[in-house]
Amino acid sequence: MAARLVFISGSKAGTAYDLEQEDVSIGRKSDRTITFSSEDVLVSGAHASLLYRDGQYILRDDGSRNGTFVNAEKIRERTLQDGDLVQFGAGGPGARFLLQPAVEAPPTLDPSDMAAAVEMLRRTQPDQVAGSLATASRALTTTREMVVMAVRRGKRNRRWLIAVAVVTVVAIAAVVVQQQLAKANLERTLAELSVSLLAERASRSALEQNLAQVQTQADSLRSLITSEQLSVAADLGIDPDAIREYSRGVALIVFTYGYVEENGSRLLRYVVDSQGGVEIAPGAMGQPVPSITFGGNGPPVKHQGTATGFLIDTAGFLLTNKHVAVPWEKDEQLEVMRSNGLRVTGQFIDIRAFFPPGGDAHPLVIERISPEADVALVRLLGPRVDAPVLPLAQLGDAVKPGDGLVLIGYPTGVHNLLFRVNREARGEIFEQAGGDARRLAEELARRRLIQPLVLNGTISDTTATEVIHSVSTTVGGSGGPLIDLRERVVGVHYASVRSPVPGDAFQTQRGVPVRFAWSILPLRVRRELQDTTGSN
């Protein structure tokens, strides 16, 4: 007995397949007897088989992803009866099984099949296709010509949909490829960064453990402190008592910052295992390096630094440098990440001020940053600090080359403070705090050992943007006040500039003129200071 499948939906809608007395395979693979188009995405590559056994046709699902249905019932294997509606995948293409040996079935869709198809699809995918097929059913006429036109129109629409689908798939593939490249680039960049971080940690650890080197620097700085303080005291142009009082208003700033994704909050962190240890991975050259990633619960990748700031208002405003307020601005590791396409920036993990002689640590917040010079305004959080305010020079005051100058600050940061205690006490402090700058500062503050250096020199030159001076200082002294013979702040120290000639030891010290500080003060603070100093 002959039979046929008449397709009523999908890419083969309106066509029929005559079944011989042999097995038939069905799917999207090219080797299947009945091959569906690639647009029939609900049909698997090897979807089902029609088996001829003892005069009957048995439909068997071949492990398809979306199932095979007979009269809207999902089956594994079913003997087909005349008129059964078969569907390949829930919502996929459907066909009617016919046993009509003496009658030629129409080569196109018979309108009488539409109602049955609608009912079958309604049961399997009521929300997706039943409504649209029902609408199509209502629109059909009983003439075969109208049905043929509808099928042809459907084919044109399918070709258009295929084109849209191809473009969409290509676009999705491009996005996926771009994401994979970005992920690979991120992993490569983080691996390179891990190598440099490992080297930095090793050098820092060596410095912290080499107490003999610390002792050598201690002896050198102790001599410098003694000579400079005697020099200042001997200078009749500056009252030593006033300088000592001002020193109480000059704070040691200790900060820690890490890296975060732009417009995000996930810090770059070390990857830790279940025991809390940092995971190690092979680096670019095969060497073991710590694993790092954005997010997670491991310790953050961080940088620490120290600087100087001084109180200018009883409400808790301090002046310091711009490069203290945004210390990551010239961070080489940050530049490496950005050059590799990572959208990252720096973010403070912690920033605090310690006033002489110690006690509480005061959290800071960045208020304003000068767009013109290396100066910034920060503010203390919490209760007011018991420290004197340093007066700013009036806007009309001028300084000239040859004038005496005093710088108060913390060159070499917490280490300059450690250099002032004996070897035994220094060992105890290292044992309590390790090499962490904040913990060292807290331990020094607890022992009331916070005290800035007072260094003196002269003004070498002035420009519209700089006060060039001869006060010897180094890293950590940034943000310190430059005080003239009238005992007012005329500038904010920001850098030591060495000679560009190789081997030449000559260097100059640079400060930002105080007028740049005036320009970033809040109006209320500015008015109060003008009332105090008589500035206009």
C-alpha positions in Angstrom: 0.0 0.0 0.0 1.4 3.4 -1.0 1.6 6.3 1.3 2.8 9.8 1.4 3.6 12.7 3.7 1.9 16.0 2.7 3.8 18.9 4.5 1.5 21.6 5.8 4.0 23.9 7.6 7.7 24.7 7.6 10.1 25.2 4.7 8.5 22.2 2.8 4.9 23.5 3.2 2.8 22.7 0.1 4.9 19.8 -1.0 4.5 16.0 -0.7 6.8 13.0 -0.4 5.7 9.6 -1.7 6.7 6.8 0.6 7.9 3.5 -0.9 8.1 0.3 1.0 11.4 1.1 2.5 12.8 3.0 5.5 13.1 6.8 5.3 15.3 9.1 7.4 14.2 12.6 8.3 16.3 15.6 9.5 18.4 18.6 8.5 21.6 16.6 7.7 22.3 16.4 4.0 22.4 12.6 4.1 18.8 12.2 5.3 16.2 10.9 2.9 13.9 13.9 3.7 16.1 16.9 4.2 14.8 20.0 5.9 16.1 23.5 5.3 18.5 25.1 7.7 15.7 27.6 8.5 13.8 24.8 10.3 15.8 25.3 13.4 13.5 23.1 15.6 14.4 20.1 13.5 17.5 18.1 14.6 20.2 17.0 12.1 19.0 13.3 12.6 15.5 13.9 13.8 13.3 10.8 13.1 12.8 7.8 10.9 9.9 6.2 9.1 10.3 2.4 9.2 8.3 0.1 6.9 7.4 -3.1 8.7 4.8 -5.7 7.6 2.8 -3.3 5.5 2.8 -0.5 8.2 4.8 2.7 8.6 6.3 3.2 12.1 7.5 6.7 13.0 10.5 6.6 15.5 12.2 9.6 17.2 16.0 9.4 16.7 16.9 11.2 19.9 15.9 14.7 18.6 16.4 17.7 20.7 12.8 19.1 20.4 10.9 15.8 20.1 8.6 14.2 17.6 4.8 14.5 17.9 1.8 12.6 16.4 -1.5 14.3 16.7 0.1 16.7 19.3 1.3 13.8 21.5 5.1 13.4 22.0 6.2 9.9 20.9 9.3 7.7 20.9 7.8 5.3 18.4 4.3 5.1 16.9 2.6 3.2 14.1 1.0 5.8 11.8 -2.6 5.7 10.8 -4.2 7.3 7.8 -4.7 11.0 8.4 -2.3 11.3 11.4 -0.7 14.7 11.8 3.1 14.6 12.4 5.2 17.4 13.8 9.0 17.5 14.0 9.8 19.5 17.1 7.3 21.4 19.3 6.3 24.3 17.0 8.3 22.8 14.1 7.2 21.8 10.6 4.2 19.5 10.3 2.9 17.0 7.8 -0.2 14.8 7.3 0.4 11.0 6.8 -1.9 9.7 4.0 -2.8 6.1 2.9 -4.5 6.7 -0.4 -3.3 4.3 -3.1 -5.8 5.2 -5.7 -6.0 8.9 -5.3 -3.4 11.4 -6.3 -2.8 13.8 -3.4 -2.4 17.4 -4.3 1.1 18.7 -4.7 0.2 21.8 -2.8 -1.4 22.4 0.6 -5.1 21.4 0.7 -7.1 24.1 2.6 -8.9 21.3 4.5 -5.6 20.4 6.2 -5.3 23.9 7.7 -7.8 23.5 10.6 -6.1 20.3 11.7 -2.7 21.9 11.5 -3.9 24.8 13.6 -5.3 22.4 16.2 -2.0 20.4 16.3 0.2 23.5 16.7 -2.2 25.0 19.2 -1.7 22.0 21.5 2.1 22.0 21.2 2.9 25.7 21.0 -0.3 27.6 21.8 1.4 30.9 22.5 3.8 31.0 19.6 2.1 29.9 16.4 -1.5 29.0 16.9 -2.7 32.6 16.6 -0.9 33.3 13.4 -2.0 30.0 11.8 -5.6 30.6 12.8 -5.5 33.9 11.2 -4.0 32.4 8.0 -6.7 29.7 8.1 -9.5 32.4 8.2 -7.8 34.2 5.2 -7.7 31.1 2.9 -10.3 30.7 0.2 -11.4 27.3 -1.0 -9.7 27.7 -4.4 -6.4 25.9 -5.1 -5.0 29.0 -6.9 -5.2 31.1 -3.8 -3.5 28.4 -1.8 -0.7 28.2 -4.3 -0.2 32.1 -4.2 -0.1 32.0 -0.4 2.6 29.3 -0.4 4.7 31.2 -3.0 4.3 34.4 -0.9 5.4 32.4 2.2 8.5 31.2 0.3 9.4 34.8 -0.5 8.9 35.8 3.1 11.0 32.8 4.2 13.9 33.9 1.9 13.8 37.3 3.5 13.7 35.9 7.0 16.6 33.7 6.1 18.6 36.7 5.0 17.8 38.5 8.2 18.7 35.4 10.2 22.1 35.1 8.4 22.9 38.7 9.1 21.9 38.3 12.7 24.0 35.1 13.1 27.0 36.9 11.6 26.6 39.8 13.9 26.2 37.6 16.9 29.3 35.6 15.9 31.3 38.9 15.5 30.2 39.9 19.0 31.2 36.5 20.4 34.6 36.6 18.7 35.2 40.1 20.0 34.2 39.1 23.5 36.6 36.1 23.3 39.4 38.3 22.0 38.7 40.8 24.8 38.7 38.0 27.4 42.0 36.6 26.0 43.5 40.0 26.0 42.4 40.6 29.6 43.9 37.3 30.7 47.2 38.1 28.9 47.3 41.6 30.4 46.6 40.4 33.9 49.3 37.7 33.5 51.8 40.3 32.5 50.7 42.5 35.4 51.1 39.6 37.8 54.8 39.3 36.8 55.5 43.0 37.6 53.5 42.8 40.8 55.5 39.7 41.9 58.7 41.6 41.3 57.4 44.6 43.3 56.3 42.5 46.2 59.7 40.8 46.3 61.6 44.1 46.3 59.3 45.5 49.0 59.7 42.4 51.1 63.5 42.7 50.8 63.4 46.3 51.9 61.2 45.6 54.9 63.5 42.8 56.0 66.8 44.5 55.5 67.1 46.3 58.8 70.8 46.9 58.3 70.0 49.1 55.3 67.3 50.9 57.3 69.8 51.5 60.1 72.3 53.1 57.6 69.6 55.4 56.3 68.6 56.2 59.9 72.0 57.4 60.8 72.2 59.6 57.7 68.8 61.2 58.2 69.4 61.7 61.9 72.4 63.8 61.1 70.4 65.7 58.5 67.6 66.4 60.9 69.9 67.7 63.6 71.8 70.0 61.3 68.7 71.4 59.6 66.9 72.0 62.8 69.9 73.8 64.3 70.1 75.8 61.1 66.5 76.9 61.4 66.8 77.7 65.0 69.9 79.9 64.3 68.1 81.8 61.6 66.9 84.9 63.3 64.4 85.6 60.4 62.1 82.8 61.4 60.7 82.3 64.9 61.5 78.6 66.0 58.5 78.6 68.3 56.2 79.5 65.4 57.7 76.8 63.3 57.2 74.2 66.0 53.6 75.3 66.4 53.0 75.1 62.7 54.4 71.6 62.7 51.5 70.4 64.7 49.2 71.3 61.8 51.2 69.4 59.2 49.9 65.8 58.8 51.4 62.6 57.5 49.1 61.3 54.7 49.0 57.5 54.1 47.0 56.1 51.3 46.2 52.8 49.6 44.6 52.5 46.2 43.7 49.7 43.8 42.2 49.2 40.4 38.6 49.0 39.3 36.7 48.7 36.1 35.4 52.0 34.8 31.8 52.6 35.7 32.0 49.6 38.0 33.1 48.7 41.5 35.0 45.4 41.1 38.5 45.7 42.4 41.4 43.8 40.8 42.2 41.1 43.3 44.4 38.1 43.8 42.7 34.8 43.2 42.6 32.6 46.3 42.1 28.9 46.7 39.8 27.1 49.2 42.5 27.5 51.9 42.8 31.2 51.4 46.2 31.0 49.7 46.9 33.0 46.5 46.7 30.7 43.5 49.8 30.5 41.3 49.7 30.2 37.5 52.5 30.0 34.9 53.5 33.3 33.5 54.4 34.2 29.9 57.9 32.7 30.3 56.7 29.8 32.3 57.6 31.3 35.6 55.1 31.0 38.5 53.1 34.2 39.1 50.1 35.0 41.3 46.7 34.8 39.6 44.6 38.0 39.6 41.2 38.9 38.3 38.4 41.5 38.8 36.1 40.7 41.6 36.2 37.7 43.9 37.1 37.7 47.6 40.9 37.6 47.5 43.1 40.5 48.8 43.1 43.5 46.4 46.1 44.4 44.2 47.1 47.6 45.9 49.7 50.3 46.0 50.6 52.4 49.1 52.1 55.8 49.4 52.8 58.6 51.9 52.7 62.3 51.5 52.2 65.6 53.4 49.2 67.8 53.9 48.7 70.9 56.1 45.6 72.3 57.8 44.3 75.6 56.5 40.9 75.9 58.1 39.3 74.9 61.4 36.6 72.9 59.6 39.2 70.4 58.6 40.4 71.4 55.1 44.0 70.5 54.1 46.1 71.4 51.1 48.3 68.8 49.4 49.3 67.8 45.9 47.1 66.7 43.0 49.3 63.7 42.5 48.4 62.7 46.1 44.6 63.1 45.4 44.8 61.0 42.3 48.0 59.0 42.8 47.2 56.5 40.0 47.2 59.3 37.3 50.8 58.4 36.3 50.7 54.8 37.3 52.7 52.7 34.8 50.8 49.5 35.5 47.5 51.3 34.9 48.8 52.6 31.6 49.8 49.1 30.6 46.3 47.8 31.2 44.7 50.7 29.3 47.1 50.3 26.4 45.8 46.7 26.2 42.2 47.9 25.9 41.1 47.5 29.5 38.8 50.2 30.7 40.1 50.6 34.2 40.9 53.3 36.7 42.3 53.8 40.1 40.3 53.9 43.3 41.2 54.7 46.9 40.9 51.8 49.3 41.9 54.0 52.2 43.4 57.5 52.8 44.1 58.9 56.2 45.9 61.7 58.0 48.1 61.4 61.1 48.8 64.6 63.1 51.7 65.1 65.5 52.4 63.6 67.9 49.9 60.7 67.2 46.7 59.4 68.5 43.7 59.0 66.1 43.9 58.4 62.3 41.6 60.8 60.4 39.9 59.6 57.2 40.1 62.0 54.3 37.9 62.8 51.4 39.0 64.5 48.2 37.2 67.9 47.8 38.8 69.8 44.8 41.6 69.3 42.4 43.3 72.2 40.5 43.0 71.9 36.7 46.1 74.2 36.4 48.7 73.0 38.9 49.8 70.1 41.2 47.6 71.1 44.2 44.5 69.7 45.7 42.1 70.3 48.6 41.1 67.5 50.9 38.9 67.4 54.0 39.0 65.5 57.3 36.0 63.3 58.2 34.8 63.1 61.7 35.5 65.4 64.7 37.7 68.4 64.4 41.4 67.9 65.1 43.3 69.7 67.8 45.9 71.3 65.5 46.8 74.9 64.4 45.8 76.3 61.1 48.7 77.5 58.8 48.1 81.0 57.4 48.3 81.4 53.6 50.2 84.3 52.0 48.0 87.1 50.6 47.3 86.9 46.8 49.3 90.1 46.3 52.4 89.1 48.3 55.5 88.4 46.2 58.5 86.3 46.9 61.9 86.7 45.3 65.1 84.8 44.7 67.3 84.8 47.8 64.5 84.8 50.3 64.8 82.3 53.1 62.3 79.4 53.1 61.2 76.6 55.4 59.6 73.3 54.3 57.7 71.2 56.8 57.0 67.6 55.8 57.5 63.9 55.9 60.2 62.9 53.3 60.5 59.1 53.0 57.2 58.8 54.8 56.8 56.4 57.7 60.4 55.3 57.3 61.7 58.8 58.3 59.8 58.3 61.5 61.2 54.8 62.1 64.7 56.2 61.6 64.4 58.3 64.7 64.0 55.4 67.1 66.6 52.9 68.2 67.1 49.5 66.5 65.2 47.6 69.2 62.1 49.8 69.1 62.2 49.7 65.3 62.3 45.9 65.3 59.3 45.8 67.7 57.3 48.2 65.4 58.1 46.0 62.3 57.1 43.0 64.2 53.7 44.6 65.2 52.9 46.2 61.8 55.0 44.4 59.2 55.6 46.4 56.0 52.1 47.8 55.6 52.4 51.6 55.5 49.1 52.2 57.2 49.7 49.7 60.0 53.2 51.2 60.5 51.7 54.7 60.8 49.1 53.5 63.2 51.7 51.9 65.4 53.9 55.0 65.3 50.8 57.1 66.2 50.0 54.8 69.1 53.5 55.4 70.4 53.1 59.1 69.7 56.0 59.2 67.3 54.4 61.3 64.5 56.6 64.4 63.9 57.5 66.1 60.6 60.9 67.3 59.5 61.7 71.0 59.4 64.0 71.8 56.6 65.3 75.1 55.3 66.8 76.7 52.2 66.2 79.6 49.9 64.1 80.6 46.9 66.2 80.1 43.8 63.7 81.5 41.3 60.0 82.1 40.6 57.9 81.8 37.6 54.2 82.2 36.9 53.6 78.5 37.8 56.5 77.6 40.1 58.5 78.4 43.2 61.9 77.0 42.6 63.8 76.4 45.9 66.8 74.7 47.5 65.2 72.9 50.4 66.5 69.3 50.2 63.7 66.7 50.4 62.5 63.6 48.7 59.4 61.3 48.2 56.9 61.9 51.0 57.6 65.6 51.3 55.1 66.2 48.5 52.3 68.5 49.7 54.4 70.1 52.4 54.0 73.9 53.1 56.7 76.3 51.9 56.9 79.0 54.6 58.7 82.3 54.0 60.4 84.7 56.4 57.0 86.3 57.1 55.8 83.0 58.5 53.1 82.4 55.8 52.7 79.7 53.3 53.8 80.9 49.9 53.7 77.6 48.1 53.1 73.8 48.2 56.1 71.6 47.5 55.4 69.0 44.7 58.6 67.6 43.1 62.4 67.2 43.0 63.6 67.7 39.4 67.0 66.2 38.5 69.4 67.4 35.8 68.6 65.8 32.4 72.4 65.3 31.8 73.4 61.7 32.6 75.6 61.5 35.7 74.9 65.1 36.7 73.7 65.1 40.4 72.3 68.6 40.2 68.6 68.9 41.1 66.1 71.6 42.0 63.1 71.5 44.2 59.7 72.8 42.9 56.6 74.2 44.6 53.2 75.4 43.4 52.6 79.1 44.1 49.9 79.6 46.8 47.7 81.5 44.3 46.7 78.1 42.7 45.6 77.0 46.2 43.4 80.1 46.6 41.6 79.3 43.3 40.3 75.9 44.5 39.1 77.0 48.0 35.3 76.9 48.7 33.9 80.4 48.9 33.2 80.2 52.6 36.7 79.1 53.4 38.2 81.7 51.1 36.2 84.5 52.8 37.3 83.3 56.2 40.9 83.3 55.2 40.7 86.7 53.6 39.2 88.1 56.8 42.1 86.5 58.7 44.9 87.5 56.4 43.5 90.7 54.9 43.9 89.2 51.4 41.7 90.6 48.6 
